[in-house]
Amino acid sequence: MAENKFYDYATGKEVRSNPEELYRQLFEHILIDDLGYPKSHIDIEVILQRGAKRNAEEMDIVVYNSDVHKQENAYIIIEIETPKKKYDLQAFSYVTATTAPYCVWFAGFEKNSEGPFYHYRDLTKDPTKFMLIPTLPRYGETQETIGKYRKQDLKPAKALKLLFSRMYYKLYGNGPIKREENIAIEVIKMLFCKIMDEIGPEDLCEFRATPVELASADGKKAIKARIEKLYDKLLKDPDFGTMFKGERLEYDEEWIAYIVSELQGIALMHEETNTDALGDAYEILLPSTLKGESGQFFTPREIVRFAMDIINPSYKDNELVLDTACGSGGFLSIAIEKLRKQIEELYKNRNFSKDKLNLMLKDYADKYIYGCDIDPLLYRISKSYMAIVGDGKSNIYNFDSLEPYESLNENFKKRIKPGTVNVITTNPPFGTKIDDTRDYVLEKYELGHKLIDGEPTKELVDGQDPDKLFVERDILYLKDATDSEEGGRMVIVLPKQNLSGAQEESVEFRKWLLKKVQITAIVDLPREAFQPHTGTKTSLVFLKKVKNIPEDYPIFMAVSEAVGHDRRGNPLYKKDASGMNLLGDDGKEVIWNDLPEIYAQWNNYVLSGTVKDRTGEHEPSCFVINSKQILNDESRRIDAWYWDPNKNNLAKELEESIGEDVVEIVRLGDLVVEHGIFYPGRHKRNYVMEGEESVPFYSGTQILQVRPFDLKYTPKDYKPAAKHFVEKNWILITRSGSTGRVVMVTDNMAGTMVSEHVIRVICDETLIDPYYVYAYLSTNNIGKILLERGIYASVVDHITPDFVATIPIPRLKPEKEKEIADKVRAAEKKRDEANKTFLAERDEIEKIMFKNINNVNSKD
């Protein structure tokens, strides 16, 4: 595989991608984003000097006291290892040659990794004695000031996901509680204790732990005693205490002291605490059983923010906001953020203090922000999350939203009545094995009955998708429209199958929906949207309740291609024509998230009724269709992909080809190893004579020739061309000239070099056989058309890796894919053997002829 490089987060130096390097980048984010150390104070791969000699020892990360990078100015030495490495004392050997008081041994955040281990030595008392400490000081702190906090000293939390990650893995890996759900509950208790401390009137923090206390058993008992007082105060709180009624703190003083040491320096309630980061951090606490098994796929913040921008709840109009499957509180937290900005804008000329504005927000949230969720842990998470982001009493309820309305919580029903809610934003659970089969529930829903032409009959269905029932329940809650007032509006995440499926129940659901509400917008999300948790394709459906549905009305539609992360959850960057990550005006890599562009198109549509034409490769497809087009479609398709005028008809037909032979359609980018679609950069050519120390160098044309003509050779060890080697079972695709031609790297070509004008595709062989992909991409009437003309309805002059990753690959039944792959593999092997035979016989002719020529010459 080609060597992948990127720029170091702290220093900007070019580094090679490998597991140890990725952990170094992670720890640099902890140092900079979480602990606040300036990048200018940090260096990597620092040569260690012992006495007068400099040797090859390198320190992985050094944090200096200032931007003076001298060994005698070192403050923290960090040794980075891989997860399987056992804890050793190598960091100690480095730090003793410096004046650094702190050293760290770090092997990433994995359940099977040791550490991290943090150490401190008192240089004035005993510089050879290293004391294990729970965490590093934040920038600007000293060992003497840690834990001696006043409320005004606390800093806003900027990188909570990193903080929660290291807490979680420490607690899971070394703590006495092993069940994920119980760990989460105990951390939430501690978070609430911290909240109670932050909102208390006292100047000195009670949620604190000094290094002296942390160093002794009595000190840790004192820490626990302070926390227990805060917990007692929490239990008596009228809004939050009922969550923990009858429960005690389960961690002992050792682990309570550790959690306090990690959280004590930050201000959860600070207005600058990053609520997006807080939401991501909370999801670290979620047990794996809540990340898919029950259909609860939590909505990425980019999608939540986009949905809330379009639905746009109004403070000025006192709009009531509800999420009936609020999960960890993502939608409601962004709603509060938007309302906070509206309040600040409305009263910017009134000279109100921040405290006054915050009180106005809390008062609004107490009256108008509501959520509920069936899961007790999610209820606790959401309630604590909402308390932090500023919603006052936190109107979050723990019950099953699909139960008959009359049996729901009485306090909830006092405020949330049918036909009264202005805005609903939700992502209900969905999946193939979670049908609601309760007759007493189904009988309360039209969608709990068999439908004919979108109308309910008296016959109950055997079971119904909960997401469909949520649609009906939420429409019930939406405010009824009148002649003078608009009805309520909603955005809901639904699996694409509901919007596009050909099954009778899916078609009937759409007929029913189109009779109940007016669809305002449909935005199809990419498959990666909810990955790595699930690859289920989804769409955002925006709708509103109207008094009379118009006979024909416009619907805004868009197909998003990227939401900022890949299928593994890693950041997804825009790339230029050469395949390199694009840099923005600030010199940073540009995240590929096209939702802001879709939102800009939406705003243009709201103002003018039109959208702008798509002009660039990274631009999303946005367009407008009329409802009559849907009503005239026999299957009432409402997914944006189906109506997209910018899509190649063949690609659309492939998407619809799932049936008896085709199991599913998957993007090629989902079937390759990490960074598995690429091409190397340009280099200065260095051709030499054929020999043992050289390798063939193929041009884009020569890889297509059965027997390449005029091959040139390059030195094996020529570093500028090191990334040009290709390996067996890689697929090669020409990206310019004869664009879109496909070749498999077999034994004959493996280990040679190939031009940068050829894209490399490295299939993940645990997911798919590369010879099947090779055969598919080589088909004349499918693969060739998709590669030459593109998935979009335009000719692709220069294919890019990003484009190749979007090629739809049909997955057949495993035995059929294997049959095809094995036959193609055998054919390629015979081709190799035939070429070897041909070349051997060609050389034999030359040997015979030169032998005869030499004999004739010798006679003369």
Secondary structure by P-SEA (a helix, b strand, c coil): ccbbbbbbccccccccccaaaaaaaaaaaaacccccccccccccbbbbbcccccccccccbbbccccccccccccbbbbbbcccccccaaaaaaaaaccccbbbbbccccccccccbbbbbcccccccbbbbcccccccccccccccccccccccccccaaaaaaaaaaaaaaccccccaaaaaaaaaaaaaaaaaaaacccccccccccaaaaacaaaaaaaaaaaaaaaaaaaaccccccccccccccccaaaaaaaaaaccccccccccccaaaaaaaaaaacccccccccccccccaaaaaaaaaaaccccccbbbbbbcccccaaaaaaaaaaaaaaaaaaaccccccaaaaaaaaaaaaacccccccccaaaaaaaaaaaaaaccccccccccccccccccccaaaaaccccccccbbbbccccccccccccaaaaaacccccccccccccccccccccaaaaaaaaaaaacbbbccccccccbbbbbcccccccccaaaaaaaaaaaacccccbbbbbccccccccccbbbbbbbbbbbcccccbbbbbbbbbccccccccccbbbbbccccccccccccccccccaaaaaaaaaaaaaacccccccccccbbbbbcccaaaaaaccccccccccccccccaaaaaaaacccccccbbbbcccccccccbbbbcccbbbbbcccccbbbbbcccccccccccbbbbbbccccccccccccccbbbbbcccccbbbbbbccccccccccccbbbbbcccccccaaaaaaaaaccccaaaaaaccccccccccccaaaaaabbbbbccaaaaaaaaaaaaaaaaaaaaaaaaaaaaaaaaaaaaaaaaaaaaaac
